[in-house]
Amino acid sequence: MLALNTTDQASPWHSGERVLQDQAGVAERMQELGRRVLRDHLIDQHRAFYPQLPFILLGTVDGEGDAWATIRAANPGFLQSLDPHILSVGLDRRPDDPADAGMGDGDAIGMLGIELHSRRRNRLNGTISRAGPAGFDVKVGQSYGNCPKYIQLRDFRFVRGPSAGPVTEPTTLEALDAGARQMITSADTFFVATYAELENGQRQADVSHRGGRPGFVRVSNDGVLTIPDFAGNLFFNTLGNILANRRAGLVFADFETGDLLQLSGDAEVVVDSPEIAAFEGAERLWRFMPRRIIRRPDALPLRWAPHIDGQSPSLRMTGSWDEAEHRLSASTA
């Protein structure tokens, strides 16, 4: 059982992040690194990066306190930073997207800019300033680069104008059906939104990438998702948020059809289980229990095609749940 640390106002990390850094034996090193790499502004390299992007990952919190992750697409140039402390987002309101409920003036937001064709990515969190429905500004709270680990290479193309919405209406599911389960268990990529209420009273939202070999997400009979946590940058933003506040939101994309599956629910971190050693490459696990599930067919105007041999080299050292369960069965026998 992991317990939250006492308040440390001088730390660049909140209590949930510090617990996992301490458990991993890197707390002292991460204190120094965090002060150096967590910036309250966008550096020039990242200010030039965002306008290139045709889509953005967003993590928000709705009025009920539920976290949602979403993908929004538009023509490159819809993201601009004329001021190092501000990222302007040229996106209209989308009431069919559950994450839109957390995009009001003053709301906390997490953002992930990522190029699937190059593995470049930048992550930031901040606060929304909105004067109307035709976009908003984000005042940067934290901005930092992320390593390219576990990102599958894919090329994008638009199949319709970004302003043209899907024909099919979203569907709310009471539980994961066969189609949703297949989408999850065959995925090699998804994105997760989390947030924490900080010691200073502010809310900090986050959205991050998760990648693995197909089959790296397990869905149990009762609908609980179990995900391995592979070696990363040791920031523990996502899992630290889950320790501080269990609410999380996941989004799975069908890169060939543009469908989105968005889930919001509760998560927990697992640091002591025989399944950790059985899953190749895992350092810990986390579980997600969906409470709200929304399927949005053809939600995205983009389609992606995988590169030949585009699997991340880092994934060669990881496994799947089929392999892990085989190891567990063999060990028991």
Residue, then its C-alpha position, 0 to 999 in steps of 0.5 A: m500500500l502506497a501512502l501520500n507524502t506530507t506536503d512539500q511546497a518547495s518540490p516541483w512534484h505533487s505528493g502522488e508523484r513524489v510517492l512513486q519517485d520515492q518507491a522507485g528510489v529516484a526521489e532526490r534525483m527527480q527533485e533536481l531534474g524537475r526544477r530544471v525541466l518543468r517550465d512555466h512557458l513554451i520554449d521556442q522549439h515547442r512554440a514552432f512544433y505546435p503549429q505543425l500538428p493536425f491534431i491534439l490530445l486533451g485531458t479535461v474534467d467535467g462538472e461532476g469531477d470525471a476525467w475525459a481524454t479526447i482527440r481533436a483535429a483541425n488543419p495545421g496552424f490551429l495551435q499558435s503561441l504568440d506568447p511563450h506563456i500562452l498556447s492559443v487553440g482554434l477549436d470550436r465547441r463540440p457538445d458531442d464530445p464529453a471532454d468538451a464539458g471541461m473546456g470552459d473559462g478557468d478550467a484546468i486542461g492537460m495537452l499532449g502534442i504528438e507526431l505519430h510519424s516522427r515520435r516527437r511530443n510535448r506535454l503541457n498543462g495549464t488553465i483555459s481562458r475563453a471569451g467565446p465558442a470559437g477557441f480558447d487560450v491556455k495559460v501554461g502551468q507546466s511544459y516539458g518534452n517527453c521521450p519517444k518510447y513506445i510510440q508506433l509510427r503512423d502517417f496521417r491523412f484527412v478524409r474530410g474537412p476538419s469542420a465537417g462532423p460525423v454523420t453517426e451520433p455518439t452512443t452511450l454504453e452501459a458496459l463494454d460490449a464485444g466491439a468495445r472489448q475488441m477495440i481495447t484488446s487489439a490496441d497498441t496505443f491509447f491516451v489517458a487523462t488524469y488530474a490532481e488537486l494540488e497542495n496550493g488549491q489549484r487543479q492540475a490536469d494531464v493527458s499522456h500516451r500509452g503504447g505497447r504490443p497489441g494485447f497489452v491492455r487486458v479486459s476482465n469479465d467484469g470490465v476492469l482494464t489492467i495495464p502494465d507500466f513500462a520504464g519511462n521518464l520517472f516523472f510519474n505524472t499519470l500514476g502520481n495523479i491516480l494516487a492523489n485522485r483516482r479519477a481517470g479518462l481513457v480514449f482509444a482510437d481506431f486509426e483506420t476508421g476514425d472511431l473513438l471510444q472514450l471511458s471515464g472512471d476510477a483507477e488504482v496503482v498496483v505495485d505488488s502483484p505476481e502479474i508484474a513479474a509475469f508481464e515482460g517489461a512491466e515495473r508496476l501495473w494499474r487498473f481502470m474501472p470504467r463508469r461512463i463509456i461513450r462510442r463516437p463512430d467516425a469522430l475524427p476526420l483523420r486516418w492513419a496508416p502504420h509504417i512498415d517496421g514502425q513498431s517502437p524498438s522499446l517494445r521489443m522488451t515488452g510482452s502481452w497479457d496472453e504471454a503473461e498468463h501463459r507464464l503464470s500458468a506454467s509457474t503454477a503448474 
